[in-house]
Every structure is written in structure tokens, then in C-alpha cells.
């Protein structure tokens, strides 16, 4: 009996090895993508990416730049995956007519499978977005700008208090606290009050920041992700301390959803319509079932991450470069003062939108921050596709990082330079550069909260410029470093600045 078991195990092992060897041979020599250039190991196995991102801990965006410099404007980055670098290809992949499915391995790693962000198919995502869209429409945001004003004024109060105490401020965390308090108040009518945390080190902000590298692990090791998400929170935090912050966040949101579902009558008492008001409204579902609690939980988590990091990064990147150019800070302040002469009478969002220098500064900040830096993978439909000048077969995973558009020297000369003048002129083709500004992606799967983000950016940029004379507290460009973990993960020194209030 023992001999038979041993023989069976050896047979299974040999069969598994032969199958893996066949896959390697097929991927390299027989696969439909065999003619596309790229590293041999990338063509052979998905473990090449695992090695790059997990073991070598390299930024995939940096690796992609090196590969495109070597192989050209299309590179095979996996057995069934292509990455493009020609900006024109971006519009072929992400456009309003492209209703391609999202690729599973990336989008499953966030634990938000049943959210407007995590749904893989266009239809599922559109159904959820249709429910939430009224809350995030431009009209709704314009009406709700007072809420954003309250949050940015509170940030100004905290910065003023710190300056009076002779302290500089960590604006990296300060801006994240502002955006977190804004999105939680907006979505849930209940602020986290992160801006009141000592040194802006709110535990939930630190937890969300620490969670970014975790998503790399979850992407490459699905079983590990499923294990962590399935364990009781206390055990999950002990087993995996590096993911403890994400576990804590999930617990907080889970408790919130449980309370809302048990007391739906309280939704009518909220100061304004919140996401649960729409998600739990049968009329808003247009005949579809109300989302289950797990889906509500995942939607809340998706909105919190989306509503915190991108705007926070943009504010941080923008003000770092503005403070490096004192004359630019003065010019921007002078423009804002034209519509905001009295501190007690701030202008509205619509007025600020009309300021050309301020608008250019925000656009340049969005360009350099880039939003999501990881390529957003899509699956080519059964009809196949033409991307750039290449014919791509059905079922191929394709993507393109926004960095390759935002840092294209052909579109943005001297792309590493913060230059707002580029937005005040026409490009070499005579067309506006706006078509190449894609921090919120493009097409039917673009960011739901784009109107909220723009409003936050205008009000925050204007407030900081009008109310403070700011100076860097010992930070240089070399310390502004990040690694691509879906969003940029900044591991260098935080942006710290002196924020001296302006008297009038």
C-alpha cells in the first residue's frame, strides 16, 4: 500500500512538473503574443512580476520605463499581458466606447470586489455608479461645497495653532487628514476628525498609508489575501502585523455598515444624503436587489481610499513645487487675492475655477502626482482590438500607466519640471493639453469622485495660498521618492513646512 501511495505521489509530481514545463514552452514559443518583444522570463511566467514587485521590491513603473527604452512602445510583461507607452495608445484602451472587463488579479487584491471600483464587468460597475452618481454630480458638489469649506477652514485653524506654538507642520499627513475628514463627512455624515490628531498622525491615516505596500502582496498571493480577510480581526493582526492597519479599517467600516443596516430610519436624520441613503433606497436600484452588507462595506472602503490618497498626493506634490519657487507662490497668492480680498469672505468654487494661474497650478500638480500610477489592466474583448499600430488578439490583458502620458516629453517638454506656464499656452499641435490630463483615468470606468476632487483642490489650494506664507522645512527633490504600489507610496521624507498666517 505504501509503495502504491509513493508511486501515486511521484506520478502526480512528475505530471505537475511536465504541465508546468509545457506551459513554459507554450508561453515562449506558441502563445499568440510570442511576436511581441519583452523579457524572456516575463513571457514565460507571471512569477517574473512577483519577483520584481515582491522580492526585489522594485517600482514596476521604473521597470516599465527601462523595458520600453529597450524594446519600444509595446512590451510583453506577462505570458498574456502587454504594456504600451505611446500616449496615443492610452485612448485606445481607456475611452468612452471601450467597455472592456477589468483584469482580476489586480482588482481583487483590494478586498473591494463588490464595489463600483471592484466590479470586473462594465454592466455591474455602471449599475452601481448609476445609483451613486447623483451624490457625486457637479450640481451636487457645488451645493455641498460648504462642507468642504468647513474642513479646509478647520485645517487652517490647526496650522495656525501649530505656527503660534513655533512648530512646522507635516503637510503630507495634514492634507491626508483633510481629505479623509472630507470624504467621511461627505459619504457618511460622520467625520473621522483626523485633523485633530497630534502631529496629524491619525491612526486611520497611518493605517491607510501603511496598507499600500500590502496590496502588492495581496495581488501576487491570492491565498494569503483570502486567509487574512477570512480570519477574525485579532488573529489576522497577529498573523500579519504589516496588514494590521487595513484589518482595523475593515473592522471600523464593518461596524458602521452593521449599525446602518440595523437602524435605517436614522438615514433620514443625516445632515445631507449619504452613500447609504442611495444604496439602501429600493427606488434608486431600478428594480435590482439592495446590496448585501458585504457589498456596502466594500463600497465604503473603496470610496475612502479613492477619496483620500489622490487629492492628498496632489496637494502635497503641488505645494512642494510651489514652495520651491517663492516667486510662483507670490504670483498665485496675488491672483487669489483678486477674488478674495477679505479673509472673512472667501469666494465660491465657481469663482476660483475661473482663475487661470490657480487652474494651471492645480493641473500641473495633478500631472506630476499622476493619480493611480499602476497600469489599469483591461481584457481585450472577443472582437480583438487595435491599440496604437498593433493588432491585439482577444483575451489579452492590456494596460498603460498614466505616468507614460503625464511624463511624455513629446506632450510635456521637460516633464520633470513643475511648469504651470505649459497650461497657459497651446501645445505644439495647437490643441489644449487637457486631453492628456488623466489622473482620474478615462472612459466608463473613470473615477466616480472627480467633481468632488476638483472642488477640494480649488478650495484647498486657494485657502493655503491666501491664508499662509509657507516655507519648506528642510526637504529636497531627492527626498520626494515613491514606489508604485497602485498609488504612489512615498517612502522618503514627508513634506514639512512652516505655515505663517497672513494678517490680511
C-alpha positions as CSV (number, residue, x, y, z in Angstrom):
1,X,0.0,0.0,0.0
2,X,2.8,2.4,0.9
3,X,4.6,1.7,-2.4
4,X,1.4,2.4,-4.3
5,X,0.9,5.7,-2.4
6,X,4.5,6.7,-3.1
7,X,4.2,5.8,-6.8
8,X,1.0,7.9,-7.0
9,X,2.6,10.9,-5.4
10,X,5.6,10.7,-7.7
11,X,3.3,10.4,-10.7
12,X,1.3,13.5,-9.6
13,X,4.5,15.4,-9.0
14,X,6.0,14.4,-12.4
15,X,2.7,15.2,-14.1
16,X,2.6,18.7,-12.5
17,X,6.2,19.4,-13.5
18,X,5.5,18.3,-17.1
19,X,2.5,20.5,-17.2
20,X,4.5,23.5,-15.9
21,X,7.2,22.8,-18.5
22,X,4.6,22.6,-21.2
23,X,3.2,26.0,-20.2
24,X,6.7,27.5,-20.3
25,X,7.3,26.1,-23.8
26,X,3.8,27.2,-25.0
27,X,4.2,30.7,-23.5
28,X,7.6,31.3,-25.1
29,X,7.2,29.6,-28.5
30,X,3.5,29.0,-29.2
31,X,1.5,31.8,-27.5
32,X,-0.4,34.3,-29.7
33,X,1.7,37.1,-28.1
34,X,5.0,35.4,-29.0
35,X,6.0,38.0,-31.6
36,X,5.7,40.9,-29.1
37,X,9.1,41.9,-27.5
38,X,9.9,41.7,-23.9
39,X,12.0,39.8,-21.2
40,X,12.1,36.1,-21.7
41,X,11.1,35.4,-18.1
42,X,8.1,37.8,-18.4
43,X,6.9,35.8,-21.4
44,X,7.4,32.5,-19.7
45,X,5.7,33.1,-16.3
46,X,3.8,35.5,-14.1
47,X,6.3,34.8,-11.4
48,X,8.6,37.4,-13.1
49,X,6.3,40.2,-11.9
50,X,6.2,38.6,-8.4
51,X,10.0,38.6,-8.3
52,X,10.2,42.3,-9.4
53,X,7.5,43.7,-7.1
54,X,7.7,41.4,-4.0
55,X,11.2,40.1,-3.7
56,X,13.2,42.8,-5.4
57,X,10.7,45.4,-4.2
58,X,11.2,47.5,-7.4
59,X,8.7,50.0,-8.6
60,X,7.1,48.5,-11.6
61,X,6.7,51.9,-13.2
62,X,10.5,52.3,-13.2
63,X,11.0,48.8,-14.6
64,X,8.5,49.5,-17.4
65,X,10.4,52.7,-18.4
66,X,13.5,50.7,-18.7
67,X,11.8,48.0,-20.8
68,X,10.2,50.4,-23.2
69,X,13.6,52.2,-23.7
70,X,15.0,48.8,-24.7
71,X,12.1,47.2,-26.6
72,X,10.0,50.0,-28.0
73,X,6.4,51.2,-27.4
74,X,4.9,47.8,-26.7
75,X,6.3,45.3,-24.2
76,X,5.2,41.8,-23.2
77,X,5.1,42.0,-19.4
78,X,3.4,38.6,-18.8
79,X,2.5,35.4,-20.7
80,X,-0.8,37.0,-21.7
81,X,-0.1,40.7,-21.0
82,X,1.1,43.8,-22.9
83,X,2.0,47.3,-21.8
84,X,2.0,50.3,-24.0
85,X,4.0,53.5,-23.8
86,X,2.8,55.6,-26.7
87,X,0.3,58.2,-25.3
88,X,-2.0,57.7,-28.3
89,X,-2.5,54.1,-27.2
90,X,-4.0,55.2,-23.9
91,X,-7.1,56.5,-25.7
92,X,-7.4,53.1,-27.5
93,X,-7.6,51.3,-24.2
94,X,-9.5,53.7,-22.0
95,X,-12.2,55.6,-23.8
96,X,-15.9,56.1,-23.5
97,X,-16.7,53.4,-26.1
98,X,-14.4,50.8,-24.5
99,X,-16.5,48.7,-22.2
100,X,-13.8,46.1,-21.6
101,X,-13.7,44.0,-18.5
102,X,-11.1,44.7,-15.8
103,X,-8.5,42.0,-15.2
104,X,-9.0,40.0,-12.0
105,X,-5.6,39.7,-10.2
106,X,-5.1,43.5,-9.6
107,X,-8.7,44.5,-8.7
108,X,-9.3,41.5,-6.4
109,X,-6.3,42.4,-4.2
110,X,-8.1,45.3,-2.5
111,X,-10.9,43.3,-1.0
112,X,-13.5,45.6,-2.8
113,X,-14.8,43.0,-5.3
114,X,-18.5,44.1,-4.9
115,X,-17.9,47.9,-5.2
116,X,-18.2,50.3,-8.1
117,X,-14.4,50.2,-8.3
118,X,-14.0,46.4,-7.9
119,X,-16.7,45.1,-10.2
120,X,-14.9,43.5,-13.2
121,X,-17.6,43.9,-15.8
122,X,-18.8,47.2,-17.2
123,X,-22.5,46.4,-16.6
124,X,-22.1,45.7,-12.9
125,X,-20.0,48.8,-12.4
126,X,-22.4,51.0,-14.4
127,X,-25.4,49.8,-12.3
128,X,-23.6,50.7,-9.1
129,X,-22.3,54.1,-10.5
130,X,-25.9,55.0,-11.6
131,X,-27.0,54.6,-8.0
132,X,-24.2,56.8,-6.6
133,X,-23.8,59.3,-9.4
134,X,-26.4,61.8,-8.2
135,X,-24.3,62.3,-5.0
136,X,-21.2,63.0,-7.0
137,X,-22.6,65.1,-9.8
138,X,-21.2,68.5,-10.4
139,X,-24.5,70.0,-9.3
140,X,-24.5,68.1,-6.0
141,X,-20.9,69.0,-5.3
142,X,-21.5,72.7,-5.9
143,X,-24.3,72.6,-3.4
144,X,-22.1,70.7,-0.9
145,X,-19.0,72.9,-1.2
146,X,-19.8,74.4,2.2
147,X,-18.9,71.1,3.8
148,X,-15.5,71.1,2.1
149,X,-15.1,74.8,3.1
150,X,-15.7,73.8,6.8
151,X,-13.0,71.1,6.6
152,X,-10.4,73.3,4.9
153,X,-11.1,76.1,7.4
154,X,-10.5,73.6,10.2
155,X,-7.2,72.6,8.7
156,X,-6.2,76.3,8.5
157,X,-7.1,76.6,12.2
158,X,-4.9,73.7,13.2
159,X,-2.0,75.0,11.1
160,X,-2.4,78.4,12.7
161,X,-2.2,76.9,16.2
162,X,0.9,75.0,15.3
163,X,2.6,78.1,13.9
164,X,1.8,80.0,17.1
165,X,3.5,77.3,19.1
166,X,6.6,77.6,16.9
167,X,6.0,74.3,15.1
168,X,6.3,73.4,11.4
169,X,3.7,71.0,10.0
170,X,3.8,67.7,8.3
171,X,1.7,68.6,5.2
172,X,1.9,65.1,3.9
173,X,-0.2,63.9,6.7
174,X,-2.1,67.2,7.1
175,X,-3.5,67.0,3.6
176,X,-4.5,63.4,4.0
177,X,-6.3,64.2,7.2
178,X,-8.2,66.9,5.4
179,X,-9.2,64.7,2.5
180,X,-10.1,61.8,4.9
181,X,-12.3,64.1,7.1
182,X,-13.9,65.5,3.9
183,X,-14.7,62.1,2.3
184,X,-16.0,60.5,5.5
185,X,-18.2,63.6,6.3
186,X,-19.4,63.6,2.7
187,X,-20.1,59.9,2.3
188,X,-21.2,59.0,5.9
189,X,-22.1,62.3,7.5
190,X,-19.6,61.4,10.2
191,X,-16.1,62.8,10.2
192,X,-13.1,60.8,11.5
193,X,-11.7,64.1,12.9
194,X,-8.3,63.1,11.7
195,X,-7.1,66.7,11.6
196,X,-7.3,66.9,15.4
197,X,-4.8,64.1,15.9
198,X,-1.4,65.1,17.4
199,X,1.1,65.9,14.6
200,X,-1.7,64.9,12.1
201,X,-0.8,61.3,12.9
202,X,-4.3,60.0,12.9
203,X,-4.2,56.2,13.3
204,X,-6.5,55.6,10.4
205,X,-4.4,57.8,8.1
206,X,-1.3,55.9,9.1
207,X,-3.1,52.6,8.7
208,X,-4.2,53.5,5.1
209,X,-0.7,54.7,4.2
210,X,0.9,51.5,5.6
211,X,-1.7,49.4,3.7
212,X,-0.4,50.5,0.2
213,X,2.6,48.0,0.1
214,X,0.3,45.3,1.4
215,X,-1.7,45.4,-1.8
216,X,1.3,44.2,-3.7
217,X,1.4,41.0,-1.5
218,X,-2.3,40.5,-2.0
219,X,-2.0,40.9,-5.7
220,X,0.6,38.2,-6.1
221,X,-0.5,35.8,-3.3
222,X,-4.3,35.5,-3.5
223,X,-4.4,32.7,-0.9
224,X,-2.7,35.0,1.6
225,X,-5.2,37.7,0.9
226,X,-8.1,35.3,1.3
227,X,-6.7,34.0,4.6
228,X,-6.2,37.4,6.1
229,X,-9.7,38.6,5.1
230,X,-11.3,35.4,6.4
231,X,-9.6,35.4,9.9
232,X,-11.0,37.0,13.0
233,X,-9.5,40.6,13.1
234,X,-7.5,39.9,16.3
235,X,-5.9,36.8,14.8
236,X,-5.3,38.4,11.4
237,X,-3.4,41.3,13.0
238,X,-1.2,38.9,15.0
239,X,-0.6,36.7,12.0
240,X,0.2,39.6,9.7
241,X,1.2,42.8,11.5
242,X,2.1,44.5,8.2
243,X,-1.6,44.3,7.3
244,X,-3.0,45.3,10.7
245,X,-3.9,48.8,9.6
246,X,-6.0,47.5,6.8
247,X,-7.7,45.0,9.1
248,X,-8.5,47.8,11.6
249,X,-10.1,49.9,8.8
250,X,-12.2,47.0,7.7
251,X,-13.4,46.5,11.3
252,X,-14.4,50.1,11.6
253,X,-16.3,50.1,8.3
254,X,-17.9,46.8,9.1
255,X,-19.3,48.2,12.4
256,X,-20.6,51.2,10.5
257,X,-22.5,49.1,8.0
258,X,-23.9,46.9,10.7
259,X,-25.2,49.9,12.5
260,X,-26.7,51.5,9.4
261,X,-28.5,48.3,8.3
262,X,-29.9,47.8,11.8
263,X,-31.2,51.4,12.0
264,X,-32.0,52.5,8.5
265,X,-34.6,55.0,9.9
266,X,-31.6,57.1,11.1
267,X,-30.6,57.8,7.5
268,X,-33.3,60.4,7.3
269,X,-31.7,62.3,10.2
270,X,-28.4,62.8,8.4
271,X,-27.4,66.3,7.6
272,X,-27.3,65.5,3.9
273,X,-27.8,62.5,1.7
274,X,-25.0,59.9,2.2
275,X,-24.0,56.8,0.2
276,X,-26.2,54.5,2.3
277,X,-29.2,56.8,1.6
278,X,-28.8,55.8,-2.1
279,X,-27.5,52.3,-1.7
280,X,-30.3,51.2,0.6
281,X,-33.1,53.0,-1.3
282,X,-35.1,50.5,-3.4
283,X,-36.2,53.2,-5.8
284,X,-32.5,54.0,-6.6
285,X,-31.8,50.4,-7.5
286,X,-34.2,50.5,-10.5
287,X,-35.6,47.0,-9.8
288,X,-32.4,45.4,-8.7
289,X,-31.8,44.0,-5.2
290,X,-30.5,46.2,-2.5
291,X,-26.7,45.5,-2.0
292,X,-25.9,43.0,0.8
293,X,-24.0,44.3,3.8
294,X,-20.7,43.0,2.5
295,X,-21.1,45.0,-0.7
296,X,-21.9,48.1,1.3
297,X,-18.8,47.6,3.4
298,X,-16.6,47.2,0.3
299,X,-18.1,50.3,-1.4
300,X,-17.4,52.3,1.7
301,X,-13.8,51.2,1.8
302,X,-13.3,51.9,-1.9
303,X,-14.6,55.4,-1.5
304,X,-12.5,56.1,1.5
305,X,-9.2,55.1,-0.3
306,X,-10.2,56.8,-3.5
307,X,-11.3,60.0,-1.7
308,X,-8.2,60.3,0.4
309,X,-4.9,59.4,-1.4
310,X,-5.2,61.0,-4.8
311,X,-6.2,64.5,-3.7
312,X,-3.8,64.3,-0.7
313,X,-0.9,63.4,-3.0
314,X,-1.8,66.2,-5.5
315,X,-1.8,68.8,-2.7
316,X,1.5,67.5,-1.3
317,X,3.2,67.4,-4.7
318,X,1.8,70.7,-5.8
319,X,2.8,72.7,-2.7
320,X,6.3,71.1,-2.6
321,X,7.0,72.5,-6.0
322,X,5.3,75.8,-5.4
323,X,7.3,76.3,-2.2
324,X,10.5,75.6,-4.2
325,X,9.6,78.6,-6.4
326,X,8.9,81.5,-4.0
327,X,8.1,83.9,-6.9
328,X,5.4,81.4,-8.1
329,X,3.8,81.3,-4.6
330,X,3.6,85.1,-4.6
331,X,2.1,85.3,-8.1
332,X,-0.5,82.6,-7.2
333,X,-1.4,84.4,-4.0
334,X,-1.8,87.7,-5.8
335,X,-4.3,86.1,-8.2
336,X,-6.3,84.5,-5.4
337,X,-6.4,87.8,-3.5
338,X,-8.1,89.5,-6.5
339,X,-11.2,87.4,-5.8
340,X,-10.6,87.0,-2.1
341,X,-9.7,90.5,-0.8
342,X,-11.3,90.0,2.7
343,X,-10.3,86.9,4.6
344,X,-13.8,86.6,6.1
345,X,-15.4,86.5,2.6
346,X,-13.9,83.5,0.7
347,X,-15.0,83.1,-2.9
348,X,-17.0,80.1,-4.0
349,X,-15.7,77.1,-6.1
350,X,-17.2,78.5,-9.3
351,X,-15.3,81.8,-8.9
352,X,-12.0,80.0,-8.2
353,X,-12.4,77.9,-11.3
354,X,-12.0,81.0,-13.5
355,X,-8.5,81.9,-12.2
356,X,-6.0,80.9,-14.9
357,X,-2.9,80.7,-12.7
358,X,-4.6,78.7,-10.0
359,X,-6.1,76.4,-12.5
360,X,-2.8,75.8,-14.2
361,X,-1.1,75.1,-10.9
362,X,-3.7,72.5,-10.0
363,X,-3.4,70.8,-13.4
364,X,0.3,70.7,-13.2
365,X,0.1,69.2,-9.7
366,X,-2.3,66.6,-11.0
367,X,0.0,65.8,-13.8
368,X,3.1,65.3,-11.6
369,X,1.2,63.3,-9.0
370,X,-0.4,61.2,-11.7
371,X,-3.2,59.7,-9.6
372,X,-3.0,55.9,-9.9
373,X,0.4,55.0,-11.3
374,X,0.0,51.3,-11.8
375,X,-1.3,50.3,-15.3
376,X,-5.1,49.6,-15.0
377,X,-5.4,46.2,-16.8
378,X,-8.2,45.6,-19.2
379,X,-9.2,42.4,-21.1
380,X,-9.4,42.7,-24.9
381,X,-12.9,41.6,-26.0
382,X,-13.7,38.7,-28.3
383,X,-13.6,41.0,-31.4
384,X,-9.9,41.8,-30.7
385,X,-8.6,45.3,-30.8
386,X,-6.2,47.7,-32.5
387,X,-4.1,49.5,-29.9
388,X,-1.7,52.1,-31.4
389,X,-0.5,50.4,-34.6
390,X,-0.7,46.9,-33.1
391,X,-3.4,44.2,-33.6
392,X,-4.0,42.6,-30.3
393,X,-5.9,39.2,-30.0
394,X,-9.0,38.6,-27.9
395,X,-8.4,37.8,-24.3
396,X,-5.1,39.7,-24.0
397,X,-4.6,41.7,-20.8
398,X,-3.5,45.2,-21.8
399,X,-2.7,48.4,-19.8
400,X,-0.8,51.6,-19.7
401,X,0.4,53.6,-16.7
402,X,-0.7,57.2,-16.6
403,X,2.9,58.1,-15.9
404,X,3.7,57.4,-19.6
405,X,1.3,60.1,-20.6
406,X,1.9,62.7,-17.9
407,X,5.7,62.4,-18.3
408,X,5.8,62.2,-22.1
409,X,8.5,64.7,-23.3
410,X,6.7,65.0,-26.6
411,X,3.5,66.3,-24.9
412,X,5.0,67.9,-21.9
413,X,8.6,69.2,-22.6
414,X,10.9,68.9,-19.6
415,X,8.3,66.7,-17.9
416,X,10.1,66.5,-14.6
417,X,9.9,70.3,-14.2
418,X,6.9,71.9,-12.4
419,X,5.9,74.5,-15.0
420,X,2.4,76.0,-14.9
421,X,3.1,78.0,-18.0
422,X,2.6,74.9,-20.1
423,X,-1.2,75.0,-19.2
424,X,-1.5,78.7,-20.2
425,X,-0.3,78.1,-23.7
426,X,-1.4,75.9,-26.6
427,X,0.6,72.7,-27.2
428,X,2.8,72.1,-30.3
429,X,-0.3,70.7,-32.1
430,X,-2.3,73.8,-31.3
431,X,-4.7,71.7,-29.1
432,X,-5.2,72.0,-25.4
433,X,-3.2,69.8,-23.1
434,X,-6.3,68.9,-21.2
435,X,-6.9,65.8,-23.3
436,X,-3.7,64.4,-21.8
437,X,-4.5,65.1,-18.2
438,X,-5.7,61.7,-16.9
439,X,-5.2,61.4,-13.1
440,X,-8.8,60.1,-12.8
441,X,-8.4,57.7,-15.8
442,X,-10.8,58.0,-18.7
443,X,-13.8,56.1,-20.2
444,X,-16.7,54.4,-18.4
445,X,-14.6,53.2,-15.5
446,X,-13.1,56.6,-14.6
447,X,-13.2,57.9,-11.1
448,X,-16.7,58.4,-9.6
449,X,-15.5,61.3,-7.4
450,X,-13.8,63.5,-10.0
451,X,-16.1,66.5,-9.3
452,X,-15.5,66.3,-5.6
453,X,-11.8,66.1,-6.1
454,X,-11.7,69.2,-8.3
455,X,-13.7,71.1,-5.7
456,X,-11.4,70.0,-2.9
457,X,-8.4,71.0,-4.9
458,X,-9.6,74.5,-5.7
459,X,-10.7,75.3,-2.2
460,X,-7.6,73.8,-0.6
461,X,-5.1,75.4,-3.0
462,X,-6.8,78.8,-2.6
463,X,-7.0,78.6,1.2
464,X,-3.4,77.6,1.7
465,X,-2.2,80.4,-0.7
466,X,-4.4,83.1,0.7
467,X,-4.1,82.4,4.4
468,X,-0.4,81.3,4.8
469,X,3.0,82.4,3.8
470,X,4.7,79.0,3.6
471,X,8.3,77.9,3.6
472,X,9.8,74.4,3.3
473,X,11.3,72.9,6.4
474,X,14.3,71.2,5.0
475,X,13.1,69.0,2.2
476,X,14.7,68.5,-1.2
477,X,13.6,66.9,-4.5
478,X,15.8,63.9,-3.8
479,X,13.7,63.1,-0.8
480,X,10.4,63.2,-2.8
481,X,10.6,59.5,-3.8
482,X,8.0,56.9,-4.3
483,X,7.3,53.3,-5.2
484,X,4.5,52.2,-7.4
485,X,2.1,50.2,-5.3
486,X,-1.0,51.0,-7.3
487,X,-0.9,54.5,-5.9
488,X,2.5,56.1,-5.3
489,X,3.8,55.0,-1.9
490,X,6.1,57.8,-0.7
491,X,8.8,56.4,1.4
492,X,11.1,59.4,1.6
493,X,10.9,62.4,4.0
494,X,7.5,63.9,4.4
495,X,6.7,67.4,3.1
496,X,7.1,69.6,6.2
497,X,6.6,73.4,6.0
498,X,6.3,76.5,8.1
499,X,2.8,77.9,7.7
500,X,2.8,81.5,8.9
501,X,-0.7,83.1,8.8
502,X,-1.1,86.2,6.7
503,X,-2.6,89.1,8.7
504,X,-5.0,90.4,6.0
